[in-house]
Amino acid sequence: MKLAGDGKLLRIFLGESDILDHKPLYEIIVRAARKEGLAGATVLRGVEGYGADSRIIHTAKILRLSEDLPIVIELVDTEENIRRFLPTVDGLFDQAGCGGMVTIEKAEVIRYKAGKQQ
């Protein structure tokens, strides 16, 4: 796949404890993105944060280990491919019955190339 120049960054914010069919929701979203042919995905685990309910700050501090740390999934691809994937993301959030946030930002792709196969 060739990807260069103007693109979009899709960021999906959710919690580590968000699950669907006994699997972490972030895993299901990444596999759905791969199935849809998106260029790539990265899952980032936060050390502290809070969401829309704002009731509690989730933290990875040693004295108070949270089981619901923030998770961010980042996907970069063309605007067309990102927008085509949005209904899938919405549907998965609805099925899981959890909250979250989804943003789209401009992204300039400088390099997108596979490494040498080993």
N, CA, C and O atoms as CSV, one atom per row, in Angstrom:
chain,resi,resn,atom,element,x,y,z
A,1,MET,N,N,0.849,-1.181,0.000
A,1,MET,CA,C,0.000,0.000,0.000
A,1,MET,C,C,0.885,1.233,0.000
A,1,MET,O,O,1.881,1.293,0.721
A,2,LYS,N,N,0.525,2.197,-0.798
A,2,LYS,CA,C,1.252,3.457,-0.837
A,2,LYS,C,C,0.473,4.495,-0.039
A,2,LYS,O,O,-0.731,4.671,-0.224
A,3,LEU,N,N,1.180,5.168,0.842
A,3,LEU,CA,C,0.566,6.201,1.674
A,3,LEU,C,C,1.587,7.300,1.851
A,3,LEU,O,O,2.636,7.086,2.461
A,4,ALA,N,N,1.296,8.460,1.332
A,4,ALA,CA,C,2.205,9.596,1.457
A,4,ALA,C,C,1.409,10.884,1.347
A,4,ALA,O,O,0.342,10.921,0.734
A,5,GLY,N,N,1.943,11.942,1.949
A,5,GLY,CA,C,1.294,13.243,1.866
A,5,GLY,C,C,0.190,13.401,2.886
A,5,GLY,O,O,0.307,12.953,4.026
A,6,ASP,N,N,-0.899,14.052,2.457
A,6,ASP,CA,C,-1.996,14.343,3.369
A,6,ASP,C,C,-2.744,13.077,3.766
A,6,ASP,O,O,-3.100,12.247,2.929
A,7,GLY,N,N,-2.964,12.961,5.048
A,7,GLY,CA,C,-3.718,11.843,5.582
A,7,GLY,C,C,-4.507,12.306,6.784
A,7,GLY,O,O,-4.582,13.501,7.071
A,8,LYS,N,N,-5.086,11.373,7.472
A,8,LYS,CA,C,-5.841,11.669,8.691
A,8,LYS,C,C,-5.382,10.736,9.795
A,8,LYS,O,O,-5.046,9.576,9.554
A,9,LEU,N,N,-5.375,11.263,11.006
A,9,LEU,CA,C,-5.074,10.498,12.208
A,9,LEU,C,C,-6.364,10.296,12.975
A,9,LEU,O,O,-6.994,11.258,13.414
A,10,LEU,N,N,-6.751,9.051,13.134
A,10,LEU,CA,C,-7.936,8.703,13.911
A,10,LEU,C,C,-7.452,8.279,15.296
A,10,LEU,O,O,-6.652,7.352,15.429
A,11,ARG,N,N,-7.945,8.968,16.326
A,11,ARG,CA,C,-7.603,8.612,17.706
A,11,ARG,C,C,-8.864,8.139,18.400
A,11,ARG,O,O,-9.905,8.795,18.360
A,12,ILE,N,N,-8.748,7.005,19.027
A,12,ILE,CA,C,-9.872,6.409,19.740
A,12,ILE,C,C,-9.466,6.275,21.202
A,12,ILE,O,O,-8.508,5.572,21.527
A,13,PHE,N,N,-10.198,6.951,22.080
A,13,PHE,CA,C,-9.915,6.939,23.514
A,13,PHE,C,C,-10.931,6.036,24.201
A,13,PHE,O,O,-12.136,6.212,24.025
A,14,LEU,N,N,-10.459,5.081,24.975
A,14,LEU,CA,C,-11.335,4.192,25.706
A,14,LEU,C,C,-10.623,3.722,26.964
A,14,LEU,O,O,-9.508,4.157,27.253
A,15,GLY,N,N,-11.256,2.849,27.699
A,15,GLY,CA,C,-10.667,2.337,28.925
A,15,GLY,C,C,-10.190,0.910,28.754
A,15,GLY,O,O,-10.717,0.151,27.940
A,16,GLU,N,N,-9.189,0.563,29.531
A,16,GLU,CA,C,-8.623,-0.774,29.466
A,16,GLU,C,C,-9.648,-1.854,29.819
A,16,GLU,O,O,-9.549,-2.982,29.335
A,17,SER,N,N,-10.617,-1.523,30.647
A,17,SER,CA,C,-11.608,-2.517,31.061
A,17,SER,C,C,-12.801,-2.613,30.116
A,17,SER,O,O,-13.710,-3.405,30.364
A,18,ASP,N,N,-12.822,-1.833,29.045
A,18,ASP,CA,C,-13.907,-1.922,28.065
A,18,ASP,C,C,-13.752,-3.221,27.278
A,18,ASP,O,O,-12.728,-3.455,26.636
A,19,ILE,N,N,-14.781,-4.057,27.338
A,19,ILE,CA,C,-14.691,-5.363,26.692
A,19,ILE,C,C,-15.908,-5.618,25.811
A,19,ILE,O,O,-16.964,-5.007,25.975
A,20,LEU,N,N,-15.722,-6.532,24.882
A,20,LEU,CA,C,-16.802,-6.998,24.018
A,20,LEU,C,C,-16.531,-8.473,23.746
A,20,LEU,O,O,-15.433,-8.839,23.327
A,21,ASP,N,N,-17.515,-9.303,23.980
A,21,ASP,CA,C,-17.366,-10.753,23.790
A,21,ASP,C,C,-16.154,-11.313,24.553
A,21,ASP,O,O,-15.418,-12.150,24.030
A,22,HIS,N,N,-15.959,-10.849,25.777
A,22,HIS,CA,C,-14.895,-11.324,26.668
A,22,HIS,C,C,-13.491,-10.980,26.170
A,22,HIS,O,O,-12.520,-11.605,26.595
A,23,LYS,N,N,-13.370,-10.002,25.281
A,23,LYS,CA,C,-12.066,-9.556,24.768
A,23,LYS,C,C,-11.963,-8.058,24.960
A,23,LYS,O,O,-12.974,-7.356,24.931
A,24,PRO,N,N,-10.739,-7.555,25.158
A,24,PRO,CA,C,-10.584,-6.098,25.262
A,24,PRO,C,C,-11.063,-5.413,23.977
A,24,PRO,O,O,-10.751,-5.854,22.871
A,25,LEU,N,N,-11.819,-4.341,24.143
A,25,LEU,CA,C,-12.366,-3.633,22.987
A,25,LEU,C,C,-11.257,-3.114,22.075
A,25,LEU,O,O,-11.414,-3.094,20.854
A,26,TYR,N,N,-10.128,-2.690,22.671
A,26,TYR,CA,C,-9.042,-2.178,21.822
A,26,TYR,C,C,-8.522,-3.266,20.881
A,26,TYR,O,O,-8.176,-2.970,19.737
A,27,GLU,N,N,-8.462,-4.511,21.339
A,27,GLU,CA,C,-8.019,-5.608,20.460
A,27,GLU,C,C,-8.994,-5.811,19.311
A,27,GLU,O,O,-8.583,-6.029,18.171
A,28,ILE,N,N,-10.274,-5.740,19.607
A,28,ILE,CA,C,-11.298,-5.940,18.578
A,28,ILE,C,C,-11.232,-4.821,17.542
A,28,ILE,O,O,-11.367,-5.073,16.345
A,29,ILE,N,N,-11.022,-3.574,18.002
A,29,ILE,CA,C,-10.935,-2.441,17.072
A,29,ILE,C,C,-9.711,-2.576,16.176
A,29,ILE,O,O,-9.804,-2.333,14.973
A,30,VAL,N,N,-8.564,-2.958,16.737
A,30,VAL,CA,C,-7.344,-3.115,15.932
A,30,VAL,C,C,-7.532,-4.213,14.882
A,30,VAL,O,O,-7.124,-4.045,13.733
A,31,ARG,N,N,-8.137,-5.315,15.262
A,31,ARG,CA,C,-8.352,-6.388,14.296
A,31,ARG,C,C,-9.364,-5.990,13.221
A,31,ARG,O,O,-9.242,-6.399,12.066
A,32,ALA,N,N,-10.355,-5.197,13.603
A,32,ALA,CA,C,-11.312,-4.696,12.611
A,32,ALA,C,C,-10.625,-3.753,11.626
A,32,ALA,O,O,-10.910,-3.787,10.429
A,33,ALA,N,N,-9.725,-2.915,12.128
A,33,ALA,CA,C,-8.979,-1.994,11.256
A,33,ALA,C,C,-8.115,-2.773,10.264
A,33,ALA,O,O,-8.032,-2.425,9.087
A,34,ARG,N,N,-7.488,-3.813,10.751
A,34,ARG,CA,C,-6.655,-4.633,9.862
A,34,ARG,C,C,-7.514,-5.305,8.794
A,34,ARG,O,O,-7.152,-5.338,7.617
A,35,LYS,N,N,-8.648,-5.837,9.219
A,35,LYS,CA,C,-9.566,-6.500,8.282
A,35,LYS,C,C,-10.063,-5.520,7.217
A,35,LYS,O,O,-10.245,-5.895,6.058
A,36,GLU,N,N,-10.284,-4.254,7.617
A,36,GLU,CA,C,-10.755,-3.226,6.681
A,36,GLU,C,C,-9.628,-2.703,5.791
A,36,GLU,O,O,-9.882,-1.934,4.864
A,37,GLY,N,N,-8.380,-3.113,6.065
A,37,GLY,CA,C,-7.262,-2.726,5.221
A,37,GLY,C,C,-6.632,-1.386,5.559
A,37,GLY,O,O,-5.935,-0.807,4.726
A,38,LEU,N,N,-6.864,-0.883,6.766
A,38,LEU,CA,C,-6.225,0.379,7.150
A,38,LEU,C,C,-4.715,0.186,7.247
A,38,LEU,O,O,-4.235,-0.920,7.495
A,39,ALA,N,N,-3.976,1.268,7.051
A,39,ALA,CA,C,-2.518,1.207,6.931
A,39,ALA,C,C,-1.835,0.642,8.168
A,39,ALA,O,O,-0.853,-0.088,8.040
A,40,GLY,N,N,-2.325,0.957,9.352
A,40,GLY,CA,C,-1.697,0.458,10.568
A,40,GLY,C,C,-2.385,1.012,11.790
A,40,GLY,O,O,-3.150,1.973,11.706
A,41,ALA,N,N,-2.110,0.401,12.926
A,41,ALA,CA,C,-2.713,0.831,14.187
A,41,ALA,C,C,-1.695,0.666,15.302
A,41,ALA,O,O,-0.868,-0.246,15.277
A,42,THR,N,N,-1.766,1.555,16.274
A,42,THR,CA,C,-0.937,1.480,17.473
A,42,THR,C,C,-1.829,1.685,18.681
A,42,THR,O,O,-2.667,2.586,18.698
A,43,VAL,N,N,-1.645,0.845,19.693
A,43,VAL,CA,C,-2.384,0.981,20.946
A,43,VAL,C,C,-1.428,1.494,22.005
A,43,VAL,O,O,-0.360,0.925,22.231
A,44,LEU,N,N,-1.831,2.585,22.651
A,44,LEU,CA,C,-1.028,3.198,23.712
A,44,LEU,C,C,-1.769,3.056,25.036
A,44,LEU,O,O,-2.970,3.314,25.116
A,45,ARG,N,N,-1.051,2.649,26.064
A,45,ARG,CA,C,-1.642,2.501,27.394
A,45,ARG,C,C,-1.186,3.680,28.243
A,45,ARG,O,O,0.011,3.895,28.438
A,46,GLY,N,N,-2.144,4.433,28.741
A,46,GLY,CA,C,-1.830,5.604,29.545
A,46,GLY,C,C,-1.469,5.235,30.971
A,46,GLY,O,O,-1.833,4.165,31.459
A,47,VAL,N,N,-0.755,6.123,31.628
A,47,VAL,CA,C,-0.401,5.899,33.028
A,47,VAL,C,C,-1.375,6.579,33.975
A,47,VAL,O,O,-1.431,6.254,35.161
A,48,GLU,N,N,-2.150,7.535,33.441
A,48,GLU,CA,C,-3.137,8.216,34.260
A,48,GLU,C,C,-4.116,8.949,33.359
A,48,GLU,O,O,-3.747,9.403,32.275
A,49,GLY,N,N,-5.359,9.065,33.802
A,49,GLY,CA,C,-6.334,9.817,33.031
A,49,GLY,C,C,-7.728,9.650,33.587
A,49,GLY,O,O,-7.963,8.892,34.528
A,50,TYR,N,N,-8.658,10.387,32.972
A,50,TYR,CA,C,-10.074,10.254,33.316
A,50,TYR,C,C,-10.878,10.546,32.075
A,50,TYR,O,O,-10.375,11.123,31.110
A,51,GLY,N,N,-12.129,10.144,32.110
A,51,GLY,CA,C,-12.974,10.289,30.937
A,51,GLY,C,C,-14.193,11.123,31.212
A,51,GLY,O,O,-14.217,11.941,32.132
A,52,ALA,N,N,-15.207,10.905,30.402
A,52,ALA,CA,C,-16.414,11.728,30.438
A,52,ALA,C,C,-17.140,11.669,31.774
A,52,ALA,O,O,-17.781,12.642,32.172
A,53,ASP,N,N,-17.050,10.536,32.473
A,53,ASP,CA,C,-17.751,10.464,33.760
A,53,ASP,C,C,-17.039,11.282,34.837
A,53,ASP,O,O,-17.674,11.692,35.809
A,54,SER,N,N,-15.747,11.525,34.688
A,54,SER,CA,C,-14.941,12.398,35.566
A,54,SER,C,C,-15.065,12.062,37.040
A,54,SER,O,O,-14.744,12.902,37.880
A,55,ARG,N,N,-15.510,10.884,37.381
A,55,ARG,CA,C,-15.695,10.537,38.790
A,55,ARG,C,C,-14.404,10.126,39.470
A,55,ARG,O,O,-14.218,10.370,40.662
A,56,ILE,N,N,-13.518,9.507,38.718
A,56,ILE,CA,C,-12.299,8.983,39.319
A,56,ILE,C,C,-11.147,9.121,38.331
A,56,ILE,O,O,-11.329,8.994,37.120
A,57,ILE,N,N,-9.975,9.379,38.862
A,57,ILE,CA,C,-8.773,9.394,38.027
A,57,ILE,C,C,-8.165,8.001,38.105
A,57,ILE,O,O,-7.891,7.494,39.193
A,58,HIS,N,N,-7.962,7.398,36.969
A,58,HIS,CA,C,-7.353,6.079,36.896
A,58,HIS,C,C,-5.852,6.274,36.784
A,58,HIS,O,O,-5.387,7.078,35.976
A,59,THR,N,N,-5.090,5.545,37.591
A,59,THR,CA,C,-3.649,5.742,37.626
A,59,THR,C,C,-2.911,4.425,37.751
A,59,THR,O,O,-3.462,3.436,38.234
A,60,ALA,N,N,-1.660,4.417,37.311
A,60,ALA,CA,C,-0.825,3.226,37.396
A,60,ALA,C,C,0.138,3.313,38.567
A,60,ALA,O,O,1.096,2.543,38.632
A,61,LYS,N,N,-0.094,4.228,39.488
A,61,LYS,CA,C,0.787,4.349,40.651
A,61,LYS,C,C,0.809,3.045,41.420
A,61,LYS,O,O,-0.210,2.363,41.532
A,62,ILE,N,N,1.965,2.701,41.948
A,62,ILE,CA,C,2.162,1.408,42.589
A,62,ILE,C,C,1.227,1.175,43.771
A,62,ILE,O,O,0.822,0.038,44.014
A,63,LEU,N,N,0.874,2.231,44.516
A,63,LEU,CA,C,0.026,2.054,45.681
A,63,LEU,C,C,-1.453,1.925,45.332
A,63,LEU,O,O,-2.258,1.499,46.160
A,64,ARG,N,N,-1.805,2.293,44.106
A,64,ARG,CA,C,-3.207,2.240,43.703
A,64,ARG,C,C,-3.287,1.772,42.257
A,64,ARG,O,O,-3.512,2.570,41.347
A,65,LEU,N,N,-3.105,0.495,42.057
A,65,LEU,CA,C,-3.116,-0.037,40.700
A,65,LEU,C,C,-4.526,-0.050,40.144
A,65,LEU,O,O,-5.433,-0.654,40.716
A,66,SER,N,N,-4.693,0.620,39.030
A,66,SER,CA,C,-5.997,0.678,38.386
A,66,SER,C,C,-6.145,-0.478,37.418
A,66,SER,O,O,-5.173,-0.913,36.801
A,67,GLU,N,N,-7.348,-0.964,37.292
A,67,GLU,CA,C,-7.637,-1.984,36.294
A,67,GLU,C,C,-8.342,-1.367,35.091
A,67,GLU,O,O,-8.832,-2.086,34.220
A,68,ASP,N,N,-8.395,-0.048,35.041
A,68,ASP,CA,C,-9.073,0.626,33.930
A,68,ASP,C,C,-8.253,1.822,33.470
A,68,ASP,O,O,-8.747,2.950,33.444
A,69,LEU,N,N,-7.001,1.573,33.109
A,69,LEU,CA,C,-6.150,2.658,32.629
A,69,LEU,C,C,-6.633,3.133,31.262
A,69,LEU,O,O,-7.283,2.389,30.528
A,70,PRO,N,N,-6.305,4.380,30.932
A,70,PRO,CA,C,-6.711,4.892,29.621
A,70,PRO,C,C,-5.972,4.166,28.494
A,70,PRO,O,O,-4.799,3.815,28.620
A,71,ILE,N,N,-6.683,3.957,27.409
A,71,ILE,CA,C,-6.131,3.351,26.187
A,71,ILE,C,C,-6.414,4.304,25.036
A,71,ILE,O,O,-7.516,4.840,24.919
A,72,VAL,N,N,-5.404,4.513,24.180
A,72,VAL,CA,C,-5.573,5.309,22.969
A,72,VAL,C,C,-5.142,4.444,21.792
A,72,VAL,O,O,-4.044,3.887,21.781
A,73,ILE,N,N,-6.012,4.344,20.815
A,73,ILE,CA,C,-5.676,3.656,19.562
A,73,ILE,C,C,-5.452,4.742,18.518
A,73,ILE,O,O,-6.300,5.615,18.333
A,74,GLU,N,N,-4.314,4.690,17.838
A,74,GLU,CA,C,-4.028,5.652,16.772
A,74,GLU,C,C,-3.946,4.915,15.443
A,74,GLU,O,O,-3.267,3.896,15.317
A,75,LEU,N,N,-4.654,5.455,14.456
A,75,LEU,CA,C,-4.634,4.907,13.104
A,75,LEU,C,C,-4.406,6.055,12.130
A,75,LEU,O,O,-5.053,7.097,12.243
A,76,VAL,N,N,-3.511,5.881,11.192
A,76,VAL,CA,C,-3.271,6.887,10.157
A,76,VAL,C,C,-3.526,6.246,8.807
A,76,VAL,O,O,-3.045,5.149,8.520
A,77,ASP,N,N,-4.290,6.947,7.986
A,77,ASP,CA,C,-4.583,6.460,6.642
A,77,ASP,C,C,-5.143,7.637,5.847
A,77,ASP,O,O,-5.101,8.776,6.312
A,78,THR,N,N,-5.658,7.369,4.670
A,78,THR,CA,C,-6.294,8.421,3.885
A,78,THR,C,C,-7.591,8.831,4.562
A,78,THR,O,O,-8.155,8.064,5.342
A,79,GLU,N,N,-8.065,10.034,4.270
A,79,GLU,CA,C,-9.327,10.482,4.845
A,79,GLU,C,C,-10.467,9.539,4.461
A,79,GLU,O,O,-11.318,9.219,5.291
A,80,GLU,N,N,-10.480,9.103,3.222
A,80,GLU,CA,C,-11.534,8.205,2.749
A,80,GLU,C,C,-11.573,6.913,3.572
A,80,GLU,O,O,-12.642,6.479,4.002
A,81,ASN,N,N,-10.418,6.308,3.788
A,81,ASN,CA,C,-10.373,5.051,4.534
A,81,ASN,C,C,-10.733,5.249,6.007
A,81,ASN,O,O,-11.418,4.416,6.600
A,82,ILE,N,N,-10.273,6.346,6.589
A,82,ILE,CA,C,-10.592,6.632,7.993
A,82,ILE,C,C,-12.102,6.835,8.150
A,82,ILE,O,O,-12.715,6.257,9.048
A,83,ARG,N,N,-12.694,7.638,7.294
A,83,ARG,CA,C,-14.135,7.909,7.401
A,83,ARG,C,C,-14.969,6.655,7.129
A,83,ARG,O,O,-16.040,6.484,7.710
A,84,ARG,N,N,-14.486,5.790,6.257
A,84,ARG,CA,C,-15.173,4.532,5.966
A,84,ARG,C,C,-15.167,3.618,7.199
A,84,ARG,O,O,-16.076,2.808,7.378
A,85,PHE,N,N,-14.137,3.751,8.049
A,85,PHE,CA,C,-13.993,2.910,9.233
A,85,PHE,C,C,-14.813,3.408,10.434
A,85,PHE,O,O,-15.084,2.638,11.355
A,86,LEU,N,N,-15.202,4.671,10.430
A,86,LEU,CA,C,-15.915,5.255,11.574
A,86,LEU,C,C,-17.197,4.511,11.966
A,86,LEU,O,O,-17.413,4.300,13.160
A,87,PRO,N,N,-18.057,4.103,11.027
A,87,PRO,CA,C,-19.255,3.357,11.438
A,87,PRO,C,C,-18.920,2.053,12.162
A,87,PRO,O,O,-19.657,1.630,13.053
A,88,THR,N,N,-17.815,1.419,11.785
A,88,THR,CA,C,-17.384,0.204,12.472
A,88,THR,C,C,-17.041,0.513,13.922
A,88,THR,O,O,-17.440,-0.212,14.833
A,89,VAL,N,N,-16.294,1.603,14.130
A,89,VAL,CA,C,-15.920,2.013,15.491
A,89,VAL,C,C,-17.171,2.325,16.310
A,89,VAL,O,O,-17.308,1.861,17.442
A,90,ASP,N,N,-18.078,3.107,15.740
A,90,ASP,CA,C,-19.319,3.445,16.445
A,90,ASP,C,C,-20.098,2.183,16.819
A,90,ASP,O,O,-20.604,2.067,17.935
A,91,GLY,N,N,-20.189,1.254,15.892
A,91,GLY,CA,C,-20.918,0.020,16.147
A,91,GLY,C,C,-20.294,-0.806,17.267
A,91,GLY,O,O,-21.004,-1.391,18.085
A,92,LEU,N,N,-18.964,-0.851,17.299
A,92,LEU,CA,C,-18.287,-1.608,18.348
A,92,LEU,C,C,-18.481,-0.963,19.714
A,92,LEU,O,O,-18.679,-1.664,20.706
A,93,PHE,N,N,-18.426,0.379,19.778
A,93,PHE,CA,C,-18.708,1.069,21.039
A,93,PHE,C,C,-20.135,0.771,21.497
A,93,PHE,O,O,-20.368,0.504,22.675
A,94,ASP,N,N,-21.079,0.817,20.572
A,94,ASP,CA,C,-22.476,0.536,20.920
A,94,ASP,C,C,-22.647,-0.888,21.435
A,94,ASP,O,O,-23.330,-1.116,22.433
A,95,GLN,N,N,-22.024,-1.844,20.750
A,95,GLN,CA,C,-22.127,-3.247,21.174
A,95,GLN,C,C,-21.518,-3.458,22.552
A,95,GLN,O,O,-22.047,-4.226,23.356
A,96,ALA,N,N,-20.409,-2.781,22.829
A,96,ALA,CA,C,-19.733,-2.927,24.121
A,96,ALA,C,C,-20.462,-2.162,25.224
A,96,ALA,O,O,-20.287,-2.455,26.407
A,97,GLY,N,N,-21.276,-1.184,24.838
A,97,GLY,CA,C,-22.004,-0.386,25.813
A,97,GLY,C,C,-21.116,0.489,26.665
A,97,GLY,O,O,-21.436,0.764,27.821
A,98,CYS,N,N,-20.014,0.925,26.111
A,98,CYS,CA,C,-19.085,1.744,26.881
A,98,CYS,C,C,-18.960,3.135,26.264
A,98,CYS,O,O,-19.362,3.370,25.125
A,99,GLY,N,N,-18.399,4.036,27.040
A,99,GLY,CA,C,-18.153,5.384,26.566
A,99,GLY,C,C,-16.761,5.487,25.962
A,99,GLY,O,O,-15.978,4.538,25.996
A,100,GLY,N,N,-16.477,6.633,25.422
A,100,GLY,CA,C,-15.164,6.876,24.835
A,100,GLY,C,C,-15.199,8.162,24.032
A,100,GLY,O,O,-16.186,8.897,24.055
A,101,MET,N,N,-14.132,8.420,23.336
A,101,MET,CA,C,-14.051,9.602,22.482
A,101,MET,C,C,-13.285,9.226,21.225
A,101,MET,O,O,-12.336,8.444,21.273
A,102,VAL,N,N,-13.707,9.791,20.099
A,102,VAL,CA,C,-13.056,9.549,18.816
A,102,VAL,C,C,-12.765,10.901,18.191
A,102,VAL,O,O,-13.650,11.751,18.099
A,103,THR,N,N,-11.520,11.102,17.761
A,103,THR,CA,C,-11.140,12.354,17.107
A,103,THR,C,C,-10.456,12.057,15.776
A,103,THR,O,O,-9.900,10.979,15.567
A,104,ILE,N,N,-10.512,13.038,14.887
A,104,ILE,CA,C,-9.793,12.966,13.619
A,104,ILE,C,C,-8.956,14.235,13.494
A,104,ILE,O,O,-9.445,15.340,13.728
A,105,GLU,N,N,-7.706,14.065,13.126
A,105,GLU,CA,C,-6.792,15.188,12.964
A,105,GLU,C,C,-6.065,15.062,11.633
A,105,GLU,O,O,-5.987,13.982,11.047
A,106,LYS,N,N,-5.538,16.181,11.171
A,106,LYS,CA,C,-4.701,16.162,9.974
A,106,LYS,C,C,-3.407,15.435,10.294
A,106,LYS,O,O,-2.881,15.526,11.403
A,107,ALA,N,N,-2.906,14.716,9.309
A,107,ALA,CA,C,-1.612,14.045,9.450
A,107,ALA,C,C,-0.880,14.124,8.120
A,107,ALA,O,O,-1.440,13.791,7.075
A,108,GLU,N,N,0.353,14.557,8.159
A,108,GLU,CA,C,1.181,14.538,6.960
A,108,GLU,C,C,2.079,13.318,7.048
A,108,GLU,O,O,2.926,13.225,7.937
A,109,VAL,N,N,1.898,12.393,6.137
A,109,VAL,CA,C,2.677,11.161,6.143
A,109,VAL,C,C,4.004,11.423,5.437
A,109,VAL,O,O,4.037,11.748,4.250
A,110,ILE,N,N,5.071,11.281,6.170
A,110,ILE,CA,C,6.410,11.509,5.638
A,110,ILE,C,C,7.006,10.201,5.123
A,110,ILE,O,O,7.639,10.179,4.068
A,111,ARG,N,N,6.809,9.134,5.852
A,111,ARG,CA,C,7.345,7.839,5.467
A,111,ARG,C,C,6.383,6.742,5.894
A,111,ARG,O,O,5.922,6.715,7.035
A,112,TYR,N,N,6.090,5.849,4.978
A,112,TYR,CA,C,5.287,4.658,5.274
A,112,TYR,C,C,5.823,3.554,4.397
A,112,TYR,O,O,5.502,3.470,3.212
A,113,LYS,N,N,6.642,2.709,4.991
A,113,LYS,CA,C,7.296,1.668,4.225
A,113,LYS,C,C,7.565,0.479,5.135
A,113,LYS,O,O,7.974,0.641,6.284
A,114,ALA,N,N,7.332,-0.711,4.610
A,114,ALA,CA,C,7.618,-1.915,5.380
A,114,ALA,C,C,9.119,-2.112,5.487
A,114,ALA,O,O,9.872,-1.708,4.601
A,115,GLY,N,N,9.549,-2.732,6.573
A,115,GLY,CA,C,10.961,-3.066,6.743
A,115,GLY,C,C,11.311,-4.322,5.980
A,115,GLY,O,O,10.455,-4.938,5.344
A,116,LYS,N,N,12.570,-4.697,6.046
A,116,LYS,CA,C,13.016,-5.914,5.378
A,116,LYS,C,C,12.409,-7.135,6.057
A,116,LYS,O,O,12.373,-7.218,7.285
A,117,GLN,N,N,11.945,-8.059,5.273
A,117,GLN,CA,C,11.373,-9.290,5.802
A,117,GLN,C,C,12.499,-10.195,6.279
A,117,GLN,O,O,13.515,-10.341,5.599
A,118,GLN,N,N,12.318,-10.807,7.456
A,118,GLN,CA,C,13.355,-11.693,8.000
A,118,GLN,C,C,12.968,-13.130,7.849
A,118,GLN,O,O,13.721,-14.018,8.251
